[in-house]
Amino acid sequence: MDRGSERDTPPGRDTGSTAAGRIPLAVVVVDRDGLVSHWSSGARRLFGASREDAVGRAAADLLPVSGALPEDPHGGPMPDACAQYDGPGPDLEASLGGHTAYATAGRARLVPHGRAQGGDRLDVLWWAYPLVGPGSSRLLVLAADATRLRDERGYDDETAERISPGFARHTELPAPDDLERRLPEILPNMGPGLSGRIVSQVLELGYPVLEFSQFDRVPVTPYWGVPRRPGRPRHQAVVPRPRPVAAVIPEGAEQDLEYAAVRERLEFLNEVSSGIGSSLDLGETIREVTSAAVPRFADFAGTHLRAAVLAGEGFPDGPPDASTVMFRVWVEHNDEPGRWDDTVPVGEAFAFPEHTPFYKCMSTGEPVLVPRVTEELSERISGEFEKRDLRPLIGGRSLLIVPLKARNVVLGFMVLMRRPDRPAFDDMDRTTGAELAARAGLVLDNARMYTYQENVADTLQDSMLPQVSPRMAGCDIATRYLPGTRLGRIGGDWFDTIKLPGSRTALVVGDVMGHGLNSAAMMGQLRTAVQTMATMETPPAQLLRNLDDLARRLGDNYLATCLYAVYDPIRGDLHLANAGHIPPVLVRAEDGSSELLELPTGAPVGVGGVPFEATRVEVAPGDRLVLCTDGLVEVRGSDIGEGLAALCESAAHPAASMDDACDTIIRALNTRGGRKDDVALLMARLNGIPDDHVAEWRLDADPREVARARRLVRERLLSWALPQAVETAELLVSEVVTNAVRYAVSDPVGLRVVRTDALLFEVTDDEPGLPAMLSAGPGDESGRGLSVVSRLAREWGASASGHRKTVWFEQAIVGRG
């Protein structure tokens, strides 16, 4: 049948045509014992036996497919055996444990069930598919009435005699999904697992076709002769010969309540599938899945999930047991409001005992159907809930418990109930509920996996974002980080503050392009590289060049923007370099004005071949520097200039504290609609260090200068009213200056003391080689100086710049006045 028309094309007319032919099909499933396990309405119409008479009966008594059935246990001829057989011949049949190893087909004449032997015989076309895999089903049989094919479609005797059933690869024919879509519809009371397995094997073994010659194959699809949906016009078949005949609707098809019920359930499942899974948020998905069943399928639905699923952890290990705690995560019903709230509250954790139907469902992974909850069962279930009487709620209701599974692991289950005034759940409802749960389980597992990946990314990103100290030498720091609001929101935004020699502080903000685990991991790599290069006192422009080289070595897709600034509180300036990042805002303490600093923008790191330039900006004590990522100022559909202007305005707003200032910016900009990206915000108040808190001297490269250094330090500390720090400071300065004058070449040795929250001592000489802490033996006369410094100082280190090096250490101020 041509999909574009509503008439059947006689297959013999168009040689080589592959237009699909729709004919009524009987569908039968035979189990491993040769007994009928599923019998469709089409089989009843074709062979005359009702489902009640056919199911459980030997298939050889009803079907003409002798070559494909198990051997008759009595060894005798099969009843109603083929009187005439035309088909592919015995070369397609290979016995394998009483079953054929390949799909077979044939044509037979037989007496329908219930008719006398002398009556008219049916001319039957049949196809048989051996089924493999778990379960008892071993053979699928499709059959059609060749007589009706001839009479209703107008084939003459010559054409009808040339018709024989056969197989073709589904790739050779158009629209093989027709059979895949229609087969489950005509197999009532069959679960989705078996239907899917049957369809996959049908398509693998060969698509059923009618063969008219070696070159003419017509694919067969089921045709029931009734409209797909109520209200659609019935198809009329135009018959070319011998005379026009209206399409014959299969007897009883319009009154086929079973088919209507199947169609209704399929429509329900299709609507459910389109309505759930709209979000990957686990909580929203749970609500969608639970609400989908009420009120069309049930009057009450309650979803229970395992703790690992609810927490977004990894995939649960093994099947649940009596000790597995299930959480009631959502309840939906159409009873009066509040009726269930106190008795079955959402959020309750419960381990279900072995004698309950809930345990049976979650341990076997199969649906549990209770047509009516008896008084005894309601008392048994209610007895598991302390101080709550469930009997008025569940007594007399129909109960269906379906497992929520993914990859054959039970994630939880759904409890479905109908009020006593509704029809009780039956076997077809059990199948529908199982399919509903299968689709819901898949959606829930997708949300669980997404939640799990989000948690992993959150943990990774949180571990990489620094714990910034609010006080650095000469400046105060405040930060904020806001995750994005879109799917895969975890990104590569980061900020950092790095302590540098000379009481300086490096301020960094960056944004890796993209989102997800890869971006978070790249952010960690770049942040580590920046920290390493910063402590080596790499100048800002050179640091970005090195970072650019690193990003290109890591991969082609490693792109990030970065703004790197070094604040020197003694000199009172900022040394900045920019790699494609939005410019910082500087708020002047003198008049409260704010401005975007004009910096050479540069290109993002990872582009390669682009120079980076550094700029110095003079700052005054009390000025504030605001650095952020573009997620704060850039909104889809708006000019980024508007966001930058809003940033400048909000940054200049007076605030009682640094935290209040950050909150003011976030409130002003984060409320603008459309923000989906993550945000990193870093604010530094540049307090500076007063001149009278810094002391510097130049010492000759002479050992006698060590005593002078001790004296200078003592006098300075006493003038700062820090007598308790003198003794330790003299000892440590003596050790460091001794090493400096010993190895200095010609230039004087520099000594500087800076007072902030601690005492910073710096000794500079013209020997660029960095010192190493040695392990001195009992008889060694030297090699203990740095060990003493390491033991008594709060922190110490060394850095080289050009042909000079600086050794520094910090000493805590104890009992300062």
Secondary structure, DSSP 8 states (H G I E B T S, - for coil): --TTSSS---GGGSTT----EEE--EEEEEETTSBEEEE-HHHHHHH---HHHHTTSBGGGT---GGGS---TT-S--TT--SS-BSS-GGG--EETTEESS-EEEEEEE--TTS-TTS--EEEEEEEEE--SSSSEEEEEEEEEHHHHHHHHT--HHHHHT-EEEEE-GGGSS-THHHHHHGGGGSTT--HHHHHHHHHHHHHH-EEEEEEETTEEEEEEE--SS-SSTTS--------SSS-------TTSTT-HHHHHHHHHHHHHHHHHHHS-S---HHHHHHHHHHTTTTTT-SEEEEEEEHHHHTT-S---S---TT--EEEEEEEE-SSTTTTTTTS-TT-EE---TTSHHHHHHHH-S-EEESS--HHHHHHHHTTSTT---HHHHTT-EEEEEEEEETTEEEEEEEEEE-TTS----HHHHHHHHHHHHHHHHHHHHHHHHHHHHHHHHHHHHHHS----SEETTEEEEEEEE--SSTT--EEEEEEEEEETTTEEEEEEEEEEEESHHHHHHHHHHHHHHHHHHHTT--HHHHHHHHHHHHHHH-TT--EEEEEEEEETTTTEEEEEEES----EEE-TTT--EEE--------BTS-S----EEEEE--TTEEEEEE-TTTT--TTS-HHHHHHHHHHHHTS--SSHHHHHHHHHHHHHTSTT--S-EEEEEEEE----GGGEEEEEE-SSTTHHHHHHHHHHHHHHHTT-GGGHHHHHHHHHHHHHHHHHH--SS-EEEEEEESSEEEEEEEES--S--------TT-SSS-HHHHHHHHSSEEEEEEETTEEEEEEEEE--S--
